[in-house]
């Protein structure tokens, strides 16, 4: 406490500025860490979507081949094998899409960093009251009267 009373007003403000800058750097580092984790989840979901799109394209090709055989061999049942394979690929695509959706639902913003930023802002909003208390300790109430 006595160390603070020996410090000048400029030193106190410099110390406060340094502390606030350090706090902001820490909150930025926290937000980066949270966004990095969310980016990994988004990348996994994107990979599953890419696989689903690829299988959907294959399904479309098989459906077209099955349709071509159905038209060419209207009286024969040889095209049913192609149709079954196409339907199986559609089912796999649906399952991959379901898992991709679950991964994307897990992607979140930097919630802890936002909460910490709000707490810091609340603290900073209360700072003027604390400054006045500190100034009253450093600066006498009536400087014209000397003890």
C-alpha positions in Angstrom: 0.0 0.0 0.0 2.8 2.4 0.8 4.4 1.6 -2.5 1.3 2.9 -4.3 1.3 6.1 -2.3 4.8 6.9 -3.5 3.9 6.5 -7.2 3.1 9.5 -9.3 -0.2 9.9 -11.1 1.4 9.2 -14.4 3.0 6.0 -13.1 -0.4 4.8 -11.8 -2.1 5.5 -15.2 0.8 3.8 -17.1 0.4 0.8 -14.8 -3.3 0.7 -15.5 -2.8 1.0 -19.2 -0.3 -1.8 -19.2 -2.7 -4.0 -17.2 -5.6 -3.3 -19.5 -3.4 -4.1 -22.6 -2.3 -7.4 -21.0 -5.9 -8.3 -20.3 -7.0 -7.6 -23.8 -4.1 -9.7 -25.2 -5.2 -12.5 -23.0 -8.8 -12.3 -24.1 -7.7 -12.3 -27.8 -5.6 -15.4 -27.1 -8.6 -17.2 -25.5 -10.8 -16.3 -28.5 -8.2 -17.6 -31.0 -8.0 -20.9 -29.1 -11.8 -21.3 -29.1 -12.1 -20.4 -32.8 -9.3 -22.9 -33.7 -11.3 -25.7 -32.0 -14.5 -24.7 -33.8 -12.7 -24.6 -37.1 -11.5 -28.2 -36.6 -15.2 -29.3 -36.1 -16.3 -27.3 -39.2 -13.5 -29.0 -41.2 -14.7 -32.4 -40.2 -18.3 -31.6 -41.1 -17.1 -30.2 -44.4 -15.3 -33.5 -45.1 -18.4 -35.4 -44.4 -20.5 -33.1 -46.7 -17.9 -33.6 -49.4 -18.2 -37.4 -49.1 -22.0 -37.1 -49.1 -21.9 -35.0 -52.3 -19.6 -37.5 -54.0 -21.9 -40.4 -53.1 -24.9 -38.4 -54.3 -23.2 -37.9 -57.6 -22.5 -41.7 -57.9 -26.1 -42.4 -57.0 -27.3 -40.1 -59.7 -25.1 -41.9 -62.2 -26.4 -45.3 -61.2 -30.0 -44.0 -61.3 -29.4 -42.8 -64.8 -27.9 -46.2 -65.8 -30.8 -48.0 -64.3 -33.3 -45.8 -66.1 -31.5 -46.4 -69.4 -31.6 -50.2 -68.8 -35.3 -49.9 -67.8 -36.1 -48.2 -71.0 -34.0 -50.5 -73.2 -35.1 -53.7 -71.5 -38.7 -52.8 -70.6 -39.6 -56.5 -70.6 -36.5 -57.7 -68.7 -35.6 -57.3 -65.0 -31.8 -56.9 -65.4 -31.9 -53.2 -64.4 -33.1 -53.9 -60.8 -29.6 -54.6 -59.7 -28.5 -51.1 -60.7 -31.5 -49.6 -59.0 -30.8 -51.4 -55.7 -27.2 -50.2 -55.8 -28.3 -46.7 -56.4 -30.8 -46.8 -53.5 -28.1 -48.2 -51.2 -25.8 -45.3 -52.2 -28.7 -42.8 -51.4 -29.1 -44.4 -48.0 -25.3 -44.0 -47.3 -25.5 -40.4 -48.4 -28.4 -39.8 -46.0 -26.4 -41.3 -43.1 -23.3 -39.2 -44.0 -25.5 -36.1 -44.2 -26.9 -36.8 -40.8 -23.5 -37.1 -39.2 -22.3 -34.0 -41.0 -25.2 -32.1 -39.6 -24.3 -33.3 -36.1 -20.8 -32.0 -36.5 -21.9 -28.6 -37.7 -24.3 -28.3 -34.8 -21.3 -28.6 -32.4 -19.5 -25.6 -34.0 -19.8 -22.7 -31.6 -18.4 -19.3 -31.3 -15.9 -18.2 -28.6 -18.4 -18.3 -25.8 -15.9 -18.1 -22.9 -14.0 -15.2 -24.5 -17.3 -13.3 -25.0 -18.2 -13.9 -21.3 -14.7 -12.8 -20.2 -15.0 -9.7 -22.4 -18.3 -8.8 -20.8 -16.8 -9.3 -17.3 -13.9 -7.0 -18.3 -16.2 -4.3 -19.6 -18.3 -4.4 -16.5 -15.1 -4.0 -14.4 -13.9 -1.2 -16.6 -17.3 0.5 -16.2 -16.8 0.4 -12.5 -13.3 1.9 -12.7 -14.2 5.6 -12.3 -15.5 4.9 -8.8 -12.3 3.1 -7.9 -10.2 5.9 -9.5 -12.0 8.5 -7.3 -11.3 6.5 -4.2 -7.6 6.2 -5.2 -7.3 9.9 -5.9 -8.8 10.8 -2.6 -6.1 8.8 -0.9 -3.3 10.4 -3.0 -4.6 14.0 -3.3 -5.7 15.8 -0.1 -9.3 17.0 0.1 -8.5 20.7 0.6 -5.1 21.5 -0.7 -5.2 25.2 0.5 -5.1 24.1 4.1 -1.7 22.8 5.2 -1.4 20.8 8.4 
